[in-house]
Amino acid sequence: MSTTSPLVSIVTPVYNNADHLEECIESVLAQTYVNWDYTIVDNCSSDGSAEIARRFAEKEPRIRVRENKRFLSALENHNVALRYISPGSTYCKVVFGDDWIFPECLEKMVSLAEKHPSVGIVGAYALEGTQVRWTGLPYPSDVTSGREICREHLLRDLFVFGSANSVLYRADLVRRRDLFYNETQMNADDEVCFELLKNCDFGFVHQVLTFTRVRPGSMSAISGNMQTSFPGFLNILLTYGRDYLTAEEYKARLHRHVCEYYRFLGKSVLLNHNTTFWDYHMTWLAELGVGFSRARLVKGTLQTLLGALLNPKDSVGRLLKRRYNQRWADRKFDHGTSELLFRSIGQNSTEKRSSSDAKQ
């Protein structure tokens, strides 16, 4: 690959990733695309992560290391890292410190974006542990209008944006935003896609190009245990639904999601979640203007029990297994995790929603 190709600025926000950081950095060094620079931003790690990064920087001039003077939240550190992208870069790639990218990642993503100047975000399949994620777009569709892909996400649950680790951004889109990620939202990587795709298209490479590690305590693991996707999607729908949907579509989708949310909460009653789980969801329902309804919760619980009665062998067994797994996950749920989840509540910078919309 010629060095006259567009410059890609890669950033890795790091906090105590010493166990996996070498693998992350080596995956960048192994790229078939060579015109890149790489900034690693250490967030006051205590496990030697900064030393590992500096060791690589001493050997590779394209790598530079920055160290925060004070500890930041994860999303604050992500935003700081993105401010270090080079002014001459055409593209920006985030690679998390405990994840990595396949050798052809940059080459394939940049190639697609170069062929289609209207594309502002490029995604691809990702390997999450042993599972291939972000499937759903029919092959060989490689470019979808921003409006259409967001409509598919909202109306038909087509989740192809993935995480920041699985996409490539045009660098000018990053530079235009003072805070690229909304630091008050756990699902900020989804939210920024909806914001950017108002004015650009979405590209997709039908190939596994990134790896996401599944480990306890990571943001993705916390989100999975707490099912932050339910309030996260509700926030996306309330914030961007009118931008992408007709009035009738918006009203129907909002009603359906609130019903789905309460069915999930009803099932959660039977899983014996801890108080942090309930505080989180009840607080976000209030924050988003929906409010917490005991009647809807009872209805959701009864629907779960009815389903178990109609299919007792399958449903009860799965429910007992999930209850055991959840109790095990709750034991690992410490005060630091609680702080991460609740840091944003009460600081939500999005405009207040009308109660007539939210209480569908």
C-alpha positions as CSV (number, residue, x, y, z in Angstrom):
1,M,0.0,0.0,0.0
2,S,1.5,3.3,-1.1
3,T,2.1,6.0,1.5
4,T,0.3,8.4,-0.8
5,S,-2.9,6.8,0.3
6,P,-5.1,8.7,2.7
7,L,-3.8,9.0,6.3
8,V,-5.7,7.1,8.9
9,S,-5.4,8.3,12.5
10,I,-5.8,5.4,15.0
11,V,-6.6,6.0,18.6
12,T,-6.6,3.6,21.6
13,P,-8.0,4.9,24.9
14,V,-6.5,2.8,27.6
15,Y,-7.3,2.1,31.3
16,N,-5.6,-0.9,32.9
17,N,-5.4,-3.0,29.7
18,A,-2.0,-4.4,30.4
19,D,-3.1,-8.0,29.9
20,H,-4.2,-7.4,26.3
21,L,-2.6,-4.1,25.2
22,E,0.4,-5.7,23.4
23,E,-2.0,-7.8,21.3
24,C,-4.0,-4.7,20.5
25,I,-0.9,-2.7,19.4
26,E,0.6,-5.6,17.4
27,S,-2.7,-5.9,15.5
28,V,-2.2,-2.3,14.4
29,L,1.4,-2.9,13.4
30,A,0.3,-5.9,11.4
31,Q,-2.1,-3.9,9.1
32,T,-1.7,-4.3,5.4
33,Y,-2.5,-0.6,5.1
34,V,0.6,1.3,6.1
35,N,-0.3,5.0,6.0
36,W,-1.4,5.5,9.6
37,D,-0.4,7.2,12.8
38,Y,-1.4,5.9,16.2
39,T,-2.0,7.6,19.5
40,I,-2.4,5.7,22.7
41,V,-4.0,7.7,25.5
42,D,-3.5,6.2,29.0
43,N,-6.1,7.1,31.6
44,C,-4.0,6.9,34.8
45,S,-3.5,3.1,34.6
46,S,-2.0,1.4,37.6
47,D,-1.1,-1.9,35.9
48,G,1.8,-0.8,33.7
49,S,-0.3,-0.1,30.5
50,A,1.6,3.2,29.9
51,E,4.9,1.4,30.1
52,I,3.8,-1.1,27.5
53,A,2.7,1.7,25.2
54,R,5.9,3.6,25.6
55,R,8.0,0.6,24.8
56,F,6.2,0.2,21.5
57,A,6.5,3.9,20.8
58,E,10.3,3.8,21.2
59,K,10.5,1.3,18.4
60,E,7.8,2.6,16.0
61,P,7.8,6.4,15.1
62,R,4.2,6.3,14.0
63,I,3.1,5.6,17.6
64,R,2.8,8.3,20.2
65,V,1.7,8.0,23.8
66,R,-0.3,10.6,25.8
67,E,-1.0,10.3,29.5
68,N,-3.9,12.0,31.3
69,K,-3.0,14.0,34.3
70,R,-6.2,13.1,36.1
71,F,-8.5,10.1,35.9
72,L,-11.4,10.5,33.5
73,S,-14.6,8.5,32.8
74,A,-14.4,6.0,29.9
75,L,-16.3,8.3,27.5
76,E,-14.3,11.4,28.6
77,N,-11.1,9.5,27.8
78,H,-12.5,8.4,24.4
79,N,-13.2,12.0,23.5
80,V,-9.8,13.1,24.7
81,A,-8.2,10.4,22.5
82,L,-10.1,11.6,19.4
83,R,-8.8,15.1,19.9
84,Y,-5.3,13.8,19.2
85,I,-6.1,12.7,15.6
86,S,-3.8,14.3,13.1
87,P,-5.1,17.4,11.3
88,G,-4.1,15.9,8.0
89,S,-5.9,12.6,8.5
90,T,-8.7,11.6,6.2
91,Y,-10.1,8.7,8.4
92,C,-10.2,7.9,12.1
93,K,-10.2,4.4,13.6
94,V,-10.8,3.6,17.3
95,V,-9.3,0.4,18.6
96,F,-10.0,-0.4,22.3
97,G,-7.1,-1.5,24.5
98,D,-8.4,-5.0,25.2
99,D,-9.6,-5.6,21.6
100,W,-7.8,-5.9,18.3
101,I,-8.3,-5.6,14.5
102,F,-7.6,-8.1,11.7
103,P,-4.7,-7.4,9.3
104,E,-7.0,-6.2,6.4
105,C,-9.2,-4.0,8.6
106,L,-7.9,-0.6,7.5
107,E,-7.3,-1.6,3.9
108,K,-10.8,-2.9,3.4
109,M,-12.6,0.0,5.2
110,V,-10.6,2.7,3.5
111,S,-11.0,1.1,0.1
112,L,-14.8,1.2,0.4
113,A,-14.9,4.8,1.7
114,E,-12.6,6.0,-1.1
115,K,-14.9,4.5,-3.7
116,H,-17.9,6.2,-2.1
117,P,-17.2,9.8,-1.0
118,S,-20.7,10.1,0.4
119,V,-19.9,7.4,3.1
120,G,-19.1,8.9,6.5
121,I,-19.1,5.7,8.6
122,V,-17.8,2.2,7.5
123,G,-18.8,-0.9,9.5
124,A,-18.1,-4.6,9.2
125,Y,-18.8,-7.9,10.8
126,A,-17.1,-8.3,14.2
127,L,-16.0,-11.3,16.2
128,E,-17.2,-10.9,19.8
129,G,-15.7,-13.7,21.7
130,T,-16.8,-16.6,19.5
131,Q,-19.9,-15.0,18.0
132,V,-20.0,-13.1,14.7
133,R,-21.9,-9.8,15.3
134,W,-23.5,-7.0,13.3
135,T,-25.1,-9.3,10.7
136,G,-28.3,-8.4,8.9
137,L,-27.4,-6.4,5.8
138,P,-27.9,-8.5,2.7
139,Y,-24.7,-9.3,0.7
140,P,-23.4,-7.6,-1.4
141,S,-25.0,-4.3,-0.3
142,D,-22.0,-2.1,0.6
143,V,-23.5,1.4,0.8
144,T,-26.9,2.4,2.3
145,S,-28.2,5.9,2.7
146,G,-27.9,7.3,6.2
147,R,-31.6,7.9,6.4
148,E,-32.5,4.3,5.3
149,I,-30.0,2.5,7.6
150,C,-31.3,4.5,10.6
151,R,-34.9,3.8,9.7
152,E,-34.0,0.1,9.5
153,H,-32.4,0.3,12.9
154,L,-35.4,2.0,14.5
155,L,-38.2,0.0,12.8
156,R,-36.7,-3.4,12.3
157,D,-34.0,-3.7,14.9
158,L,-31.2,-3.9,12.3
159,F,-28.1,-3.4,14.5
160,V,-25.1,-3.0,12.2
161,F,-23.4,0.1,13.7
162,G,-21.7,-2.1,16.3
163,S,-19.3,-0.4,18.7
164,A,-16.6,2.3,18.1
165,N,-14.1,-0.6,17.8
166,S,-16.0,-2.0,14.7
167,V,-16.3,1.1,12.6
168,L,-14.2,3.7,10.7
169,Y,-15.1,7.4,10.7
170,R,-14.3,10.1,8.2
171,A,-11.9,12.3,10.2
172,D,-13.6,15.6,9.3
173,L,-16.8,14.4,10.9
174,V,-14.8,13.8,14.1
175,R,-13.1,17.1,14.0
176,R,-16.4,19.0,13.6
177,R,-17.7,17.9,17.0
178,D,-16.2,19.3,20.1
179,L,-17.4,16.3,22.1
180,F,-17.6,13.4,19.6
181,Y,-19.4,11.1,22.0
182,N,-22.2,12.2,24.3
183,E,-20.6,11.6,27.7
184,T,-23.9,11.2,29.4
185,Q,-24.9,8.1,27.5
186,M,-23.8,4.5,27.8
187,N,-24.8,3.9,24.2
188,A,-22.9,7.0,22.9
189,D,-21.5,5.0,20.0
190,D,-25.0,4.3,18.6
191,E,-26.1,7.9,19.3
192,V,-23.3,9.5,17.3
193,C,-24.1,7.3,14.3
194,F,-27.7,8.6,14.3
195,E,-26.3,12.2,14.5
196,L,-23.7,11.8,11.7
197,L,-25.9,9.8,9.3
198,K,-28.3,12.7,9.0
199,N,-25.8,14.0,6.4
200,C,-23.9,11.1,5.1
201,D,-24.2,7.4,4.0
202,F,-23.2,4.2,5.7
203,G,-20.8,1.7,4.2
204,F,-20.4,-1.9,5.2
205,V,-17.7,-4.5,4.5
206,H,-19.0,-8.0,4.5
207,Q,-16.0,-9.5,6.2
208,V,-15.0,-10.0,9.9
209,L,-12.5,-7.2,10.5
210,T,-12.5,-6.6,14.2
211,F,-12.4,-8.5,17.5
212,T,-14.2,-7.6,20.7
213,R,-13.1,-9.3,23.9
214,V,-15.8,-10.5,26.2
215,R,-14.6,-10.0,29.8
216,P,-16.2,-9.2,33.2
217,G,-16.1,-5.6,34.1
218,S,-15.8,-4.2,30.6
219,M,-18.3,-1.6,29.4
220,S,-19.9,-4.2,27.0
221,A,-20.2,-6.8,29.8
222,I,-21.8,-4.2,32.2
223,S,-24.2,-3.2,29.5
224,G,-25.1,-6.8,28.8
225,N,-25.7,-7.6,32.5
226,M,-27.8,-4.5,33.1
227,Q,-29.5,-4.6,29.6
228,T,-28.8,-0.9,29.1
229,S,-29.9,-1.4,25.5
230,F,-33.5,-1.0,26.6
231,P,-33.2,2.6,28.0
232,G,-30.5,3.3,25.4
233,F,-32.8,2.5,22.4
234,L,-35.6,4.4,24.1
235,N,-33.4,7.5,24.3
236,I,-32.4,7.1,20.6
237,L,-36.0,6.8,19.6
238,L,-37.1,9.8,21.6
239,T,-34.2,11.9,20.4
240,Y,-34.0,10.9,16.7
241,G,-37.3,9.1,15.9
242,R,-38.9,12.2,14.4
243,D,-35.8,12.8,12.2
244,Y,-36.1,9.5,10.5
245,L,-39.7,8.2,10.9
246,T,-43.1,9.5,9.9
247,A,-45.4,10.6,12.7
248,E,-47.4,7.4,12.5
249,E,-44.3,5.2,12.4
250,Y,-42.8,7.1,15.4
251,K,-45.9,6.7,17.5
252,A,-46.3,3.0,16.8
253,R,-42.6,2.2,17.3
254,L,-42.5,4.1,20.6
255,H,-45.6,2.2,21.9
256,R,-44.1,-1.1,20.8
257,H,-40.7,-0.5,22.5
258,V,-42.2,0.6,25.8
259,C,-44.3,-2.6,25.8
260,E,-41.2,-4.6,25.0
261,Y,-39.3,-2.8,27.8
262,Y,-42.0,-3.7,30.4
263,R,-42.1,-7.3,29.2
264,F,-38.4,-7.5,29.8
265,L,-38.8,-5.9,33.3
266,G,-41.6,-8.3,34.0
267,K,-39.4,-11.2,33.3
268,S,-36.6,-9.6,35.4
269,V,-38.9,-9.8,38.4
270,L,-38.6,-13.6,38.2
271,L,-34.8,-13.4,37.8
272,N,-34.3,-11.8,41.2
273,H,-32.1,-8.9,40.0
274,N,-30.3,-6.8,42.6
275,T,-31.4,-3.3,43.7
276,T,-28.9,-1.6,41.5
277,F,-30.6,-3.1,38.4
278,W,-34.0,-1.8,39.5
279,D,-32.7,1.6,40.5
280,Y,-31.0,2.0,37.2
281,H,-34.0,1.2,35.1
282,M,-36.6,3.0,37.2
283,T,-34.4,6.1,37.2
284,W,-33.9,6.1,33.5
285,L,-37.6,5.6,32.8
286,A,-38.2,8.7,34.9
287,E,-35.3,10.6,33.2
288,L,-36.6,9.8,29.8
289,G,-40.1,11.0,30.7
290,V,-41.8,7.6,30.6
291,G,-42.2,7.0,34.3
292,F,-42.3,3.7,36.1
293,S,-45.7,1.9,36.0
294,R,-46.3,-0.9,38.5
295,A,-49.4,-2.0,36.5
296,R,-47.3,-2.5,33.3
297,L,-44.7,-4.4,35.4
298,V,-47.3,-6.8,36.7
299,K,-48.6,-7.3,33.2
300,G,-45.1,-8.1,31.9
301,T,-44.6,-10.6,34.8
302,L,-47.9,-12.3,34.1
303,Q,-47.0,-12.6,30.4
304,T,-43.8,-14.3,31.3
305,L,-45.6,-16.7,33.6
306,L,-48.2,-17.5,31.0
307,G,-45.5,-18.3,28.5
308,A,-43.9,-20.6,31.0
309,L,-47.2,-22.4,31.6
310,L,-47.9,-22.8,27.9
311,N,-44.4,-24.3,27.3
312,P,-43.3,-25.4,30.8
313,K,-40.4,-27.7,29.9
314,D,-38.6,-25.2,27.8
315,S,-39.5,-21.9,29.4
316,V,-39.0,-22.9,33.1
317,G,-35.7,-24.5,32.5
318,R,-34.3,-21.5,30.7
319,L,-35.7,-19.2,33.3
320,L,-34.0,-21.2,36.1
321,K,-30.8,-21.1,34.2
322,R,-31.0,-17.4,33.6
323,R,-31.9,-16.8,37.3
324,Y,-28.7,-18.7,38.4
325,N,-26.6,-16.8,35.9
326,Q,-28.0,-13.5,36.9
327,R,-27.4,-14.1,40.6
328,W,-23.8,-15.0,39.8
329,A,-23.4,-11.8,37.7
330,D,-24.9,-9.7,40.6
331,R,-22.3,-11.0,43.0
332,K,-19.6,-9.5,40.7
333,F,-21.5,-6.2,40.5
334,D,-19.4,-3.8,42.7
335,H,-19.8,-0.2,43.8
336,G,-17.5,1.0,41.0
337,T,-19.8,-0.5,38.4
338,S,-22.8,1.2,40.0
339,E,-21.0,4.5,39.8
340,L,-20.3,4.0,36.1
341,L,-23.9,3.3,35.3
342,F,-25.4,6.2,37.4
343,R,-22.8,8.8,36.6
344,S,-24.9,10.1,33.6
345,I,-28.3,10.1,35.2
346,G,-29.3,13.6,36.1
347,Q,-26.6,14.9,33.8
348,N,-28.5,14.0,30.6
349,S,-27.9,16.9,28.2
350,T,-30.6,16.0,25.7
351,E,-33.7,18.1,25.5
352,K,-36.6,17.2,27.8
353,R,-39.2,15.0,26.0
354,S,-42.9,15.7,26.2
355,S,-44.7,13.4,28.5
356,S,-47.4,12.8,25.9
357,D,-44.7,11.3,23.6
358,A,-42.9,9.2,26.2
359,K,-45.9,7.8,28.0
360,Q,-47.1,5.8,25.0
